[in-house]
Each structure stands twice: as C-alpha cells, then as structure tokens.
Amino acid sequence: MSRSADGAARAVAALRARGELWEPAPGLVGLRGDALALRNAIERELAALAAACVHELGGDEWLVPPALPLATLERAGYFASFPHWLTLASHLSDDPAALERVASSARPADAARSALAPAGAALPPAACYHVYAALADATLDGPRAVTVQCTCWRHEGERHRALERGWAFTMREAVCLGDDDAVGRFAERGTERALALAGTLGIGARFALAVDPFFAPTARGRALLQRVKALKHELLLPLGDDAEVAAASVNVHERFFGESFGILLEDGTPASGACVAFGVERWLLAFLAAHGPDARDWPSVEGGSRPSAKAVAESREPRAASRRS
C-alpha cells in the first residue's frame, strides 16, 4: 500500500511511544518488549506453515548465507527486472593508504564512503534465490521442496514505512521445484494454508491477482505475461480504512528458474518452480491493526504446546496486571 491505514498507524505510534519500536534509519526497524514477543510468535507460526508445505514433498529447512554473489542475481535475470531495489554488500578498500585516510579523518563516516571496494555480493532481495543457486545444474529425481528464511533488502526510498515497507525485512519462503503437477499442488496447498493461518489469527484475508513492480524500461513484457497467465497472487490483510497490505504471495515461475539455473527433471526438461513467501513484519502489522497494540487484547497466536504471545507478554512483568486494576 502507498499509505498506512489509521489502525496500523495508531498501533505503530503506540509501540513507538512505549519504546518497543524504533527506527535508526528509514526502513530499518528494531523491536523489543511485547511487540518482539508477538513478532517472534508469528514468525514461528509462519515457519511451521512453511515446514508443513515442504514436508509433504519430503523437503526440509535450510540455513542460507546472509548475502548473494552478484553472479547469482545475474543468472536469475534480476538486474533487468528489479535493479531499483538492489542493495549491494561491500567493504573498505584493502589499500593501506585508503584505510589510513579513513582512520585519521575527522569525518571517518564520510571518508569510508569514498573508500569502498567494488561490490561482489548483494544483500538478498528475496530468500528463494539461495535455493536456485544451491540447486544449479542439478538433475532432480523428483519434486524438491525447501523452506528458508532470511533478512531481505529492498530499497524503496520515500516509500519506506515501519513494519509495512522496510528496507530490511524478514522473509519466510517455501520453495518447490519439480514437474508442473507437483508444483501446482504445492502452490494450491500454500494458498490454503496461508488463508487458514489468517483466520486462526483473527485477521480478515483475501487472495488477489497481482503483478510484481518490474523495472518498466527493461521488463514491461514480463509484467504483462505475469498478469495474463495469472502467475502471482497476493494474500491481502486489512490495515483499516479499506487499506490492505500484501503479507504473503504465491508465485508460479513455470520453467523460468529451471532454465536460468540449469535445474532439470530426469527427462532432461527444465524443472518448473513456485514459491510461497511471507513477510513477517507485515503479518505483525496486520495483527496489530486487527487487535490493537495492547497485549491484553491479543488472541492466542501459537498452538497448544507453546505459550501464546499474550501469555509471554503477561508473564514478563507485573505492569500488565497493574493496568487491569
């Protein structure tokens, strides 16, 4: 969404006032206290959902690296599609003279900016690229499903809004590669599970056809193809005042990544692929918009063997009890 709705904005303002949310720079958010407990509870539910999606196909969870080689994004065609989002990972030059200038400068932060070495890696704009890179040039003996989570980075300038549109944010993904039938069933089950979780959390939700915000000068054709073939759907959660946020997406890539990364089926044809992606902070924001920023009003988030976010918040300190009197 281009704006935050009143319900979400009030919740964010309340967290700021309590010191539970802060932003050291636009698009970068920190959490603590009840807000962090709730965020972590939602994160666990999303992880369980993604695990259920991949376990049906014998899949598992991977811990992925914190950055991607630029060559991986080049192979994925990222630069033609989303160059406006990319954040590169660099370091200071190894040149001793350049390092000395930084160390002795009266304004070392400014000096450091002019002493950067050329970047060879990027901070990941999506978690799934790690999976395609790890399976590159492989031949699959059946469907392959993986779930991953990482901090993703998309620089959107003045559009950044706390919890709704971050420069850095947490993405949980379930990824499937295989034949068309297996990938189609995977996408359908992901859709069903995402809707069910929203209902369990007491959040109204709907799926809608969507198109990625491709870089128009070089990727206009991909946007049209995506819409015509209905390859992307987003789970929209309400923020109040008729505003919604896309908190999950189901993306059918057909054979694009199979062809790009040389991932083949046993018959030698490129594998089809799909991913189901969840933005953890957006689920948190929608939950707060639905139930308010006060932990006393939150319904249970987690299942029977785990404490709810409300229980965690109420057990932290006596102030919750004192507010009731």
N, C-alpha and C positions, 0 to 999 in steps of 0.2 A: 504494500500500500504506500501511497505517496504521503500519507499523514498518519499520525497515531490518533485513534479514537479517544473520546473522553474517558471511557472506562479504563483503558490501558494507560492513558496518560496520568490519570489520578493514581493508579497503582504504582507506576514508576516514581511519581512525585512523592508518594508516601514512603517508598523504600529509600529514596534519597534523603528524606527528612529524618528517617531513623538511622541513617548511616549504613544501611545494608546494601546500597548500590552506589558505586562511584565510577567516574569516567576520567582517567588521567589524560586521555586524548580522544578526539571524535572517533566513534566507532569501536572503542576499547572499553570494556565494562568489567568491573570487579563486583563480586557478591560476597556477603557474609551473613551470619545470623540465620533467622528463619527463612529468608529468601534463598540462601545457599542450600539449606536442608531440603527445601521444596524442590529446587532445581536438581539436586542430586537424586531425589526420589523419582522425579520424572525421567531423568537420564537412565536410571535402572530399568524403568518400565519400557522405555524405548529399546534398550539393549535386549531385554527379554523378548520383545516383539520381533526384533530383527533376528535373534537367535532361533526363534520358532520358524521363521521363514526359511532360513538356510538349513536347519536341522532336518527338515522334510526331505531334503536332497542330499543328506549326508555331509553337509557343509559344517564349517567351524568359524571361529573368530581369529582374526589376525591383528597383531600389533604392528602398525605401519610406521615408517620413518616420518620425522617431522617436516621434511622438505622433499621436493621432487627435482630431478635433473631437468633442465630446460629441454633436453632431447626427448624426454617422455611427453611433454606437452606439445612439442613439435610433431611427434608421431601421431598424437591424438587430434591434430588439426586445431589446437586451442588458439593459436595466435590469429588465425583468420576469423574465429568465432567470438572470442571474448577478450581481446587484448586490453580493453578498457578496465577490466577487473584486476589484472595481474599485479601481484606484489612479489618482488624479487628478493632473494636472500643473498647478501653479500658480506664482505668482511673488509677490514682495513688492509691496505696495501702492505706487502711484505718488505717494501723498500725501507731501510733503516732511516733514511733522511725524512721520508714522509711520516714515519712514526714519531720521529723526534719533533717534527713540527707540531704534530697533534699534542704530544706530551707536554711541550713547553708553551703552547699557545695560551693566551689569556682567555680565549674563547674556544676551548677544545671541542665543543659540540659542533661549532661551525667548521673548524679545521677538519674534523673527522669526515664531514660530508664531502669534502673535496679530496679526501684520501681513500676513497673506496676502490677496491679492486673490481674488475668486471665480474658480473654475477654469472654463476654457472648453474644456479638452482633457483627454484621458486618456492614460496610458501604455498601449500596446496590450495587451489580454489575449490576442489571437491575431493572427497575421500576415495572415490571409486578409481581414480587414475592409478593409484597404487596397485590395485588388483590387476588391471590390464597390463601394467608394466611387469608385474611379477610372473604373469602367465604368458608373456610374449613368446611367440614362436613355439608354443606348446601344442600338442595334439591331445584333445580330451577324449577319454574313453566313456564319457557320459556327462550329464549336467554337472557343472561345478558351481557351488554357491559359497559365498564368503560374506561375513559381516565385519565391518571395520568402523572405527570412529577416530576422528582427529579434529584438531582445530583447523578450520578453513579460513582463508583470507580472500576477501573481495572488496576492493577499494571503490566506493561509490560516491566519494566526495561529499557534497552537502546533503545527500540523501540519508546519511547515517542517523539512526535513532536507537536509543538504548533498548536492547532486547529484541527490537523489531528488525533492524537492519544494521548489522555490525560489520566493521572492517574485519574483525576476527570473530568467529562464532564456532559453535560445536556442531558437527555434522555426524550423525549415525547413519550408516548405509548398509543395506543388504543388496548384494550384487549376485547376479546369476548369468552364467554363460552356458549355452547348450543348443539344442535344436529348437525350432520355433514353438513346438507344442510345450516343451518343458518351460521355456522362458515365458510363454503366455500364461500358463498356470501359475507360475511364480508371481507374475505381476498382478494377477487377479487375487491371489491369496494376500499379497501385501496390501492391496486396496481394502479388502475385507477387514484385515486386522487393524489397519490404521483407523478406519471408521469405528470399529468396536472399541478401541482404546479411547478415542474421543468421547464416546458415550459413557464409558466407565468413569472417566474423569469429570463428567457432567458438563461437557463442552459441546455445544451445537457444532455440526460439521457438515460440509458438503464437498463432493469432488466436482471439479470443473475442468474442461479442456483448457490447456494453457500452451504458451509458446515461450521458449527461452528468449531473453533480451539479447539476441545476436548483434554483433557489430555490423550495422547496416551496410557500410560500403563494400564489405567482402563476404558477407554471409546472409544476404537477404533471401537467397534461394533456399537455404536450409530452414529458415523460419517458415517460409511458405509450405515447404514439404512437411515439416513437423505438424503444422496445423491441418493440412489436407488429409494426412494419414492418421491423425489423432494419436500421435506417439507420446504425448506428455499430458498428464493430468495432475492437478494440484489439489491437495486437501486444504480447504479454506476454513479457518477457525475465526469466529466473530471476536471483534475487539470492542464492540459497542458502537452505537450511532451508525449502523449499517456498514461499518468498515470491517474488513476481514484481512487476515494475514495467511499467506501460504506457508503452512507449518510442515508439510510433507509433500513429496511429489513421487509419482510413479512414472518412470521414463523407460520407454521401449526404444532401444537403439538399433533394432534389427541387426544387420551384419556389420555395422559401421566399425565398431571396435574390434570385432573379429578380423576384419580386413586390415584395419590400421595396424594392429599388433601381431598379425600372423597367427592368431589363435584359431585352430582348426578342429573340426569334428573328425571322426575316424574315416569318413568317406572323402576327406580332403577338402570339404567345403568350409568356408569361414563360419565360425560359431556366431549365433545370434546372442544378443545380450539385453539385459534390463537391470535397472536398479530402483530400489525404493529408498528414498532419502528423507531424513527427519532433521529439522533444525531445533535443537534442544531449547535454545533460548526463546524461540517463538512459541513453543508449547508452554513454556513457563509464563510468557506474557499473556497468552490466551487464557490460561488457568487463572491468573490474577485478575484479568478482565471479567471473567465469569464469576469468581468467588470472592474477589476483593483482596486487599493486601494484609488483612488481619488473620494470623494463623488460626485463631479460634474459630473462624468461619470456614476453614478448608475441609472438604470431604477427604476421606481416605484415598491415598494415591496408590499405595503398594498393597500387594496380596497378603494372604493370611500369615505366612511365616516371617514377614518382615514388618517392622513398625511403620505406621503411616507418617507422612510428613507432619501432620498435626501433632501426633504423639511425640515425635522428635522435638518439635518446637516447644511443646508444653513441658517437656521434661528438662529443657535446657536450663531454665532459671525461674524463680518464683514470680517474676513480673507478670507472666501471663495469668496466673491465678489472681494476683492482686488487681488486675484490670477488671475481673469479673465482679468484684465487690463494689 
